[in-house]
């Protein structure tokens, strides 16, 4: 995956999860993406007139039967905005069950970056790998992200002891 950072740097990030690649492939088939399309999209949900068979609400006006439903349309943009990224992030958090529907604050993307750094550091105990993930030039910046505590130290010491026996 190619990440375009706020500083204008372009950074490749490997995606080793096969299920993610399959999901991206389904999206590609559905949207027929072009090479420079983005994963972020505008999402527009409106109450629109639809076929009566797929309607959630049916209205009769002068003997005409009309069907209406909330319809969501997604539009791929070539230039995602900050607001677009923010709303996409909260839709992802909602689908993951981390926030309730309609929540738009409290778990920003940068906090997710700290979480990713901490979890990678906990699992591999390698600050250099964490630095690669975050794309920091200076490892001291990375050290501020990995928010480990004494429970992490205890776990690492236990793993060290098990490795020596």
MARGULUM-350557 format. One record per residue (C-alpha): x, y, z; residue in three letters. Coordinates in steps of 0.1 Angstrom, whole numbers, always signed. Each point is the difference from the previous one (the first is absolute). Layout:
<rs>
+-------+-------+-------+-----+
!     X !     Y !     Z !   r !
+-------+-------+-------+-----+
!     X !     Y !     Z ! ala !
...
+-------+-------+-------+-----+
</rs>
This chain:
<rs>
+-------+-------+-------+-----+
!     X !     Y !     Z !   r !
+-------+-------+-------+-----+
!    +0 !    +0 !    +0 ! unk !
!   +13 !   +35 !    -8 ! unk !
!    -5 !   +26 !   +27 ! unk !
!    +2 !   +37 !    -7 ! unk !
!   +10 !   +17 !   +32 ! unk !
!    -9 !   +35 !   +11 ! unk !
!   +36 !   +11 !    -6 ! unk !
!    -2 !   -10 !   -37 ! unk !
!   +20 !   -31 !    +4 ! unk !
!   -11 !   -32 !   -18 ! unk !
!    +5 !   -31 !   +22 ! unk !
!    -6 !   -36 !   -10 ! unk !
!   -16 !   -22 !   +27 ! unk !
!    -2 !   -38 !    -5 ! unk !
!   -34 !   -16 !    +5 ! unk !
!    +6 !   -37 !   +10 ! unk !
!   -36 !    -9 !    +8 ! unk !
!   -15 !   -22 !   -28 ! unk !
!   -36 !    +8 !   +11 ! unk !
!    +7 !   +38 !    -4 ! unk !
!   +13 !    -6 !   -36 ! unk !
!   -32 !   -20 !    -8 ! unk !
!   -22 !   +28 !   +13 ! unk !
!   +20 !   +25 !   -20 ! unk !
!    -4 !   -22 !   -31 ! unk !
!   -38 !    +0 !    +5 ! unk !
!    +0 !   +38 !    +3 ! unk !
!   +20 !    +2 !   -32 ! unk !
!   -25 !   -22 !   -18 ! unk !
!   -29 !   +20 !   +13 ! unk !
!   +14 !   +35 !    -6 ! unk !
!   +22 !    -8 !   -30 ! unk !
!   +28 !   +22 !   +14 ! unk !
!   +26 !   +18 !   -20 ! unk !
!   +36 !    -1 !   +10 ! unk !
!    -1 !   +33 !   +19 ! unk !
!   -33 !    -4 !   +18 ! unk !
!    -2 !    +2 !   +38 ! unk !
!   -15 !   -23 !   +26 ! unk !
!   -18 !   +30 !   +15 ! unk !
!   -33 !    +9 !   -15 ! unk !
!   -28 !   +25 !    +5 ! unk !
!   -30 !   -17 !   +14 ! unk !
!   -34 !   +16 !    -6 ! unk !
!   -32 !   -14 !   +15 ! unk !
!   -33 !   +15 !   -11 ! unk !
!   -36 !    -9 !    -1 ! unk !
!    -7 !    -7 !   -36 ! unk !
!   -27 !   -14 !   -23 ! unk !
!    +6 !   -37 !    -7 ! unk !
!   -19 !   -30 !   -14 ! unk !
!   -29 !   -10 !   +21 ! unk !
!   +15 !   -35 !    +6 ! unk !
!   +31 !   +15 !   +17 ! unk !
!   -17 !   +28 !   +18 ! unk !
!    -1 !    +4 !   +38 ! unk !
!   -29 !   +25 !    -3 ! unk !
!   -28 !    +0 !   -25 ! unk !
!   -22 !   +31 !    -7 ! unk !
!   -31 !    +2 !   -22 ! unk !
!    -6 !   +34 !   -17 ! unk !
!   -29 !    +3 !   -25 ! unk !
!    -1 !   -38 !    -5 ! unk !
!   +38 !    -1 !    -7 ! unk !
!   +19 !   -23 !   +23 ! unk !
!   +34 !   +14 !    +8 ! unk !
!   +28 !   -17 !   +19 ! unk !
!   +27 !   +17 !   +21 ! unk !
!   +30 !   -12 !   +18 ! unk !
!   +33 !   +13 !   +14 ! unk !
!   +26 !    -5 !   -27 ! unk !
!   +37 !    +2 !    +6 ! unk !
!   +23 !    +9 !   -29 ! unk !
!   +37 !    +0 !    +1 ! unk !
!   +21 !   +23 !   -21 ! unk !
!   +37 !    -6 !    -4 ! unk !
!   +20 !   +32 !    +0 ! unk !
!   +35 !    +7 !   -13 ! unk !
!    +6 !   +26 !   +28 ! unk !
!   -11 !   -12 !   +34 ! unk !
!    -5 !   +28 !   +26 ! unk !
!    +6 !    -1 !   +37 ! unk !
!   -37 !    +0 !    +7 ! unk !
!    -4 !   -30 !   -24 ! unk !
!   +27 !   -19 !   +18 ! unk !
!   -14 !    +8 !   +34 ! unk !
!   -35 !   -13 !    -9 ! unk !
!   +15 !   -31 !   -17 ! unk !
!   +19 !    -7 !   +32 ! unk !
!   -31 !    +2 !   +22 ! unk !
!   -20 !   -22 !   -24 ! unk !
!   +28 !   -26 !    +4 ! unk !
!    -1 !    +4 !   +38 ! unk !
!   -38 !    -5 !    -1 ! unk !
!    +2 !   -32 !   -21 ! unk !
!   +27 !   -13 !   +25 ! unk !
!   -24 !    +7 !   +29 ! unk !
!   +24 !   +25 !   +17 ! unk !
!   -24 !   +29 !    -2 ! unk !
!   -37 !    +3 !    -3 ! unk !
!   -17 !   +12 !   -32 ! unk !
!    +3 !   +37 !    -6 ! unk !
!   +31 !    +5 !   +22 ! unk !
!   +25 !   +24 !   -16 ! unk !
!   +25 !    +7 !   +28 ! unk !
!   +20 !   -17 !   +28 ! unk !
!   +21 !   -26 !   -19 ! unk !
!   +19 !   +20 !   -26 ! unk !
!   +23 !   -16 !   -26 ! unk !
!   +31 !   +12 !   +18 ! unk !
!   -10 !   -19 !   +31 ! unk !
!    -3 !   -31 !   -23 ! unk !
!   +36 !    +7 !   -11 ! unk !
!   +11 !    -1 !   +37 ! unk !
!   -19 !   -33 !    +5 ! unk !
!   +16 !   -16 !   -30 ! unk !
!   +35 !   +10 !   +12 ! unk !
!    -7 !   -13 !   +35 ! unk !
!   -14 !   -33 !   -12 ! unk !
!   +29 !    -6 !   -25 ! unk !
!   +25 !    +9 !   +28 ! unk !
!   -17 !   -24 !   +24 ! unk !
!    +0 !   -29 !   -24 ! unk !
!   +35 !    +4 !   -15 ! unk !
!   +20 !   +21 !   +25 ! unk !
!   +18 !   +16 !   -29 ! unk !
!    -1 !   +38 !    -1 ! unk !
!   +15 !    +0 !   -35 ! unk !
!   -30 !   -19 !   -14 ! unk !
!   -23 !   +24 !   +17 ! unk !
!   +20 !   +29 !   -15 ! unk !
!    -4 !   -16 !   -35 ! unk !
!   -38 !    -3 !    +5 ! unk !
!    -3 !   +36 !   +11 ! unk !
!   +24 !   +14 !   -26 ! unk !
!   +20 !   +21 !   +25 ! unk !
!   +34 !   +13 !   -10 ! unk !
!   +11 !    +2 !   +37 ! unk !
!    -5 !   -30 !   +23 ! unk !
!    -5 !   +23 !   +29 ! unk !
!   -33 !   +11 !   -15 ! unk !
!   -10 !   -37 !    -2 ! unk !
!    +9 !    -6 !   +36 ! unk !
!   -27 !   +26 !   +11 ! unk !
!   -27 !   -20 !   -19 ! unk !
!    +6 !   -34 !   +16 ! unk !
!   -18 !    +5 !   +33 ! unk !
!   +12 !   -30 !   +19 ! unk !
!    -4 !    -5 !   +37 ! unk !
!   +12 !   -22 !   +29 ! unk !
!   -23 !   -28 !   -11 ! unk !
!   +17 !    +0 !   -34 ! unk !
!   +34 !    -2 !   +18 ! unk !
!   -11 !   -29 !   +21 ! unk !
!   -12 !   -19 !   -31 ! unk !
!   +33 !    +7 !   -18 ! unk !
!   +20 !   -13 !   +30 ! unk !
!   -22 !   -31 !    +2 ! unk !
!    +6 !    -7 !   -37 ! unk !
!   +37 !    +6 !    +5 ! unk !
!    +0 !   -25 !   +29 ! unk !
!   -19 !   -26 !   -20 ! unk !
!   +24 !    +4 !   -29 ! unk !
!   +30 !    -8 !   +23 ! unk !
!   -15 !   -32 !   +14 ! unk !
+-------+-------+-------+-----+
</rs>
